[in-house]
Each structure stands twice: as structure tokens, then as C-alpha cells.
Amino acid sequence: MISFKTLMICFKIIIYIFLLLKFQLVYSQVMQSNEFAPFNKHLDVKGITLVGMYDVTDDFLIKVSKIIESCFETNEFTDKRLQKRLIKSFDDANIMQRIGTDMSNYKGGQIDEENYPGWDELHDKNNAVDFIFQLPNSEEGQILEIVEHFLHTTTVLGFNEIFHEGMWNYENKNSLLIHAMSEAINNGVYNIESYEEIKKDDLYAYNLIIAQEYAYWLIITAWDIKSIYIPNAEPEWFINTPIEIKQKNPLGYKLYNDYVIKVLSKPDLNLLNSLFINNSTSSISNSSFSENNTLNISSSNLKSSVNNLENENNDILINKIHSIVDELNNIKNDFNNNDLNYHIDKLIYIFEDQYL
């Protein structure tokens, strides 16, 4: 008959096998599969499934996930209960964020059912707004390419689900979103003339797009990152700072503080600039620094930031694995059984071989 002590040891080993699998999932992160065909890789983050085409790099998906995670960091303004509801709403509605490269790289110049069978079925089962594009060589604009389309996904597919009073509903003319947008248009803050062609063809799409674009401009301006990454957005958006929002679009200021700030946070600038060095260099040159000062800023400092971030994460992982290995050795000492020790040694070898 198996003793209670033996059962406890076996239970501990099962736990550590689970931990091993968890480490493999977390640190390989990007899953390769046809589950979301024609996309052949995916990564889950905060209830959103990032789906990438075959030519999108795994590293890019991971960078996108890091930026999204940064937008969900909590602070003194966060309503954690509401934020959890937002994340759950993504998961419940099968929200995905599509990621590709330039459309010219794909058959027929577009991704659709004709060129990539499975497209229609994928969208019957999942919901999405638009694409994030991986730009060549992390060129200028990559940070806002990610932030903009993440915000489209979040505000269009998430906010109306959690703010049930209808105040973030682009179809509700009495919503605070529409009132704030109208105020911005009337005050010369937001110019929607470039969307007139869409209005002629599809009024529903027009109303959706002008609202999602307004939300995007409002949020990045309130986060005070617009002035860094795209200081001149005319003729569509005419203000740069949170103070200007309060002065020229007070309903937008209220919209941000009543809703956005409760579930999303300004992404960490050090993280953004370390992930995409070309963007951070260009953002410095667009700021109030003189051209000479900009040229004196070496990209080696930014590369050093990237290395430091990676080294810090690696150190945390290595320390955790050392602790697991130590605990496994303690189990061996507690229960000196050759058969069990053989399997424990195999676990230790896997940890040490793959992670140390």
C-alpha cells in the first residue's frame, strides 16, 4: 500500500511537471498552429488573441504583446474590477488582433477568402476591427501603428461592452463619446473631411471610423505621447497636450477621465523606445531638441536599454528556475527512492539544459 508520504512526493512532482510546462508556454510564447488559418501563429494577451501571418516574426508578436500589457498596468486611477471585465469581454467575444506585413506581400494584394481559404470561417467565429502591420526594419511609425490599432480594437469592441450606460457607443447620438467628438469637430480640434468618401459609400462604416479615430487621437493626446511620436497630425487633429484637451475639448477631457483612465494606462515610454529604436530616435528629433543635440544622442544608449531589459527578465527567470531545481533536490533528499529520484533527475536536467 502506498504511504501518505509517497503520495505527497508524487503530488509535488506533478506540480513541478506543471511548472515546467508553464515555463515552456510562457517563454516560447508564440504558438504555431492552423487554429486561426490563414494566420499560422498566435499569442494571447489580456483576453485578445494576436494572430500573425506567416511572414510576421515571432519577435514582433511578442513586442506587440508587451505594449498591450503595458497599457493594462494598474495605477491609482485604475478600476481593477472594471478592467477585469474588459479583459473578460475580449475573451468571451473571441476578440482577435490581426497582424500582417504590407498587403503587397500577399497573393492578390489582399487577404480574403478567395486568396486565403478559411478567412470567412475565421471571421464567423471571431471578431476583429483592423490590422497591425509589421513595418520594414521597425521603421518610423511602428509604435503608433501598434498603439493606434490596439486602441481601435479596445474602444470599438470592448468599451461599449463594459460601459453599459451607452456613454461609449458610436451608434448612440446621446452618448458622451458622440457629444465629445461633435464638440471637438465644432471647436476645430478634429477635422473629418478626409472621411467624406467613406460616407458616400457606407454611412455605418463612416460613423464607426470617425468615432474610433477620434477616440485614438483623444487617448494618445491625453497620454501625452502624441507630441512625442506625431507632433503634427494636421489637418486631422490640431492639439498636442492634455491641457489643450481640457481647454478646447472639455467633453473629451471628461470622456477620458470618466472612462479610459479607469481601464487603460499610458504605456511605458522606456519600454516603447527600447522595443523600437528607430521610432524613439525619430521621436527625439521631432521634439524641442535642436538638430545638433539630436545628432549627439547615440542609439547605443537605446540598445543598452534593450539589453538591460532583456538581462533583467533573464535574471528573474534564472533565479526562479534555480529555486525550482533546489526544491526538486530537497524532494530527493526527503524521499530517497531510486525510481522517483530517476524521474526527478530527468526534470532537473530539462530545467538546467533548457533554461540555465
Beta strands, then each sheet from edge to edge (+ up, - down):
strand 1: 31-32
strand 2: 41-45
strand 3: 48-52
strand 4: 96-100
strand 5: 131-133
sheet 1: 1+ 2- 3+ 4+ 5+
end
